[in-house]
């Protein structure tokens, strides 16, 4: 085994051990931190300097994308005007491994002056940040993975995990769903996977009545370009579908028939509020290319397999 691989495994094992220590050490202060955030009328303002600042940005982004309004405020910029971003009704999370970072002093003082709840994340119990904050989340005394005790590695990993734990606890309390997540994340692969049928379906559907002559039904299939047409009853509800296979099976005397004679009754459908990913899975498993989106029996739209593929759902 190479020395590089040995180093990699040592680093990961050190950080994994630290995460186990962090989990074991969590107590009532974590519950209080969640309750403080839930009680806030405004935003969660997350701040930190240096490597802690990078972690703070990620925590703020995770909170914001999971239903907890949040923003990052740089502590040095806060001292030069950005303290106005921290207002009554907000709650602040300030991160400093030592708890003594000079740049956080002004934002900490600001929260004390205006009675803004302060959650501190640090590793030293008697530090200034821990003494000043309303809720202290202490990191366990775990060695940095660099082996020299000077490069933020283990400490930043623990802080990041603690932020994720807060975000997930808040998500579960708010019953945050994938549909909610898509509201904040419409782009990229995740956005595509969370698309609903209603987001992709076409409203200009090929539809004919049961008593429509097949000459007109063929025209509807040709004009709409989906290779199928839905068949509706007198109440406007979808009762069948005519596909290429149906046309081939009724080729003899086809033009003498009505739509009801040729259609396949009770076709596979999907609801508009279902995930498009479920529609794609249904089409692939049934080896079909289209699904009608139906609400209480009434057709609302049509989804083609190509719509899913174009949206990046694979």
N, C-alpha and C positions, 0 to 999 in steps of 0.2 A: 504493500500500500504506500502511495506517495506521501511525502511530507505535507503536500497541499491538502490532500484528502484527510489526513490526520488532523490538520488544523481546522478544516471545515467541520468535521464531526465534533471536535472538542468545543468549538464555538457554539454549535447548535445544542450540544448537551448542556453546556453551562447555562444558556438562555432558557432551555426547557426546564431545567431544575429551578431556575429563578421564577418562571411562570407558575410552577407547582407551589413554590413558597408564597407567591402572591395570592393564589387562589385560597390556600389554606389560611392565610392571614386576614382575609376579608371579614369584616364584622358589621356592627350596627352603623358605622360611619358610611358605608356604601349605601345602605337603605336610606339614610338621612340625605345623602347627596342626590339620590333619585327623587326623593320627595321634595327637596328644595327646587330642583329643576322643574318638576311637574307643577309646582305652585307658582312659578314665574309667569307673569303676564306678558313679558317681553321676550327678548332673545337670550340665548346662551352665548356669552362672549368668552372666547377661549384665547389665552395669551401665554407666551413663553418666549424665551430668548435662545438663539443658537439652535442646537439640535432639538431642544425642547420646543422651540418655535415651529420647527418642521413637523413635529409630532402634533402640536396644537392645531396646525392647519388641517392635518388629516382628520383629527377628531372633530373639528368644526364641520368639515365637509361631510363626514359620516353622519353626524347628527342632523345636518340640514337635509340630507337626502333620505332620511328615515323618519321625517315628521316632526323633528324638533328644530325650530328656527334657530340658527346659530351662525356666528361669523368669527373670523380670526381678527384680532387686533394686535399689531406689533407693539410691544411695550415701549420701545424707543420712540416710535412714531406717536404713541399715545401721549408721551411727555411733551410733544410739540403740536398738540391740537386734536389728536384723535381720541382723547379722553371723552370728547363729545359723543362718541359712538357707544359709550357705556352709560346707560340712562336708568332712571328709576323704573322698576318693573323688570329689569334684566337680572340675570345671575351670571357671575363671572367664575370661570375655571382658570386658575393661574398655575402654570407648571414650572417648577424649578427643582432640579434634583437635589441641590444643596439647600434650597430654601432661602438662600442669601444673595441671589443674583441682583446686582445693583439696579439694573434696568427695570425690574418689576416694581420698584418701590413706589413710583408715582401711581401706577394703576391700582396697587393694593391700597394706598392712601385714599384714592378717589372712591373706592368701594366703601371704605370705612366712613368717609365724610358724608356720603349720600345714602348710607344704610342699604347698599346693594349686596345681597348675599354673595359670599365668597367661598368657593370650594378650592382648597389648595392641594396640589399633588407634589409631594416631596419625599425624600428618603430620611431626613433628619428630624426627629421628633421635637427637638427644642429649637428648631430654626425660626427665624423671623416670620416666614410665610405661614408656618404651622401655628405659631402663636397668634397671628393676626386673623386667620381665616375662621369662618363659621363652621365649616366641615373640613376635616383633614383626612385625605386619603394617603396613607403612608406606604411607600414602597419598602419591601423587606431589604435587609442588608445582604445583598447578593453581589458577588464580584463581577466587575465588567469583564466581558469575554475577551478583551484584548490582552489580558494577562498582566498589564502594567497598571491598571486601575485609573487610566487617564482618558481613554476614548469612550464616549457614551455609546454603549452597545447594549449590554443587558438592561441598563436603566431605561433606555428609550424603548426597548422591546416591551418591557413591563408596562410602561406608560401607555403605549399604543394599545396593548391588550386591555388595560383598564378603561381606556376610552371606548373601545369596542364593547366592553361589558356594560358600560353605562348606556350606550346607544341601543343595544339589544334589549336591556331591561326596560328602557323607555318605549321601545317598539312593542314589546309584548304587552305592556300596560295599556298602550293606546290601541292594541289590536290592529297594528299596521299590517296591511296586506300587500301582496305583489302588485295589485292594481293601484294602491296608493303609491308604491315605490315608482311605478311607471310615470306617475304625474311629475315626479322630480327627475326622472331619468328617461326621457323619451328617445334619446339617441343611442347609437352603438348596438352591440350584440344583445345586451340586457334589455334595452328598449324594444328591440325587435321581438325577442322571446316573450315579452309581456304585452305585446299588441293584442288588442281584442278583435274579434271578427268584425265588429261594427266599424273599426278603424280602417279596415281594408276592403270591405265588401262594396259591391256596386249596387246602386239603387235602381238603375235602368235595367230591370230584369226581363228576361224572356218569359212571358206568361200568356197562356191561352185558356179559354174556358173548356169544360168537358165536351160541349157540343160543337166545338170548333172543327170545321172540315180540315182534313190533313193537308190539303193544298195551302191553307192559311197557316197551319202550324209549321209546315216546312219553311214558309216565308219568314216566320218569326224566328226560327232557329237560324236561318241564314243571315237575317238582318242584325241580330244581336251578337252573333259571333262566338257564342260559348259552346256550341255543339249540342246544346240541350234546350228544352223549354219546360217550364213548370206548367202544371195543369191545375186550375182552381175550380172549386165547386161554386154553387150558387151563393154561398155565404162568403166567398172570397178567400177561403182557406185552402192551403195547398193539399191536394188529394193525390197527386201523382207527378211523374216526370217522364219525359220522352227523351231517350238518348239514341245514339247511333245504333246501339244494340237492338233497341226496340224497333227502329226503322228496318233493320235487316231481317228481323224475325217476322215482320208483317209486310215484306216486300211484295208479296202477291196481293194485288188489289189494294195497295196502300192508299191510293188517292180516293178510294171509295169509302174509306173509314173516317170516323171522327176521332178526336184526340183521346177520348175515354176508352176507345177500343184498342189503342196502341200503347197507351202509357203503362208504366210500371207503378202500381199503387203504393201508397205509404213509403215514399222515398226517404233515404237517410237525410237528416237535417241537423242543423246546429243552431244554438241560440246566439243572438248578436253579442251578448255580454260574455260569452266564453272566450278563452284565449285562442288566438289564431293558431298557436302551436297545436292545440287539441284538434282543430279543424284539419290541419295538415296531416296529423297522425291518422285521423279518420279516413282521409282521402287516400293516403298511402296504403293503409291496411285493406281498404275495400277496392283498391285499384281503380279509383274514379278520379275525375279531374275537377268536378264542381260540387259545391254544396249550397243549398238554399239556407239562408239564415231566417229562422221562423220564430215568431213570438206569438204564443197562444194560437198556433195553427196558421197564422197569417204570415205570408212571405214578406220580409223586410229588405232583403237584399240577396245577392248571389256572390259567392267567393270562389275564385278559380285557383287551382294549385299554383299557377304562375304568380298570382298576387302574393302568396306566402313566400315564394322563392325570391321574388324581387325585393321583398321587405327584409330579406336576410334571415328568414326563419328556416333553419335546416336541421 
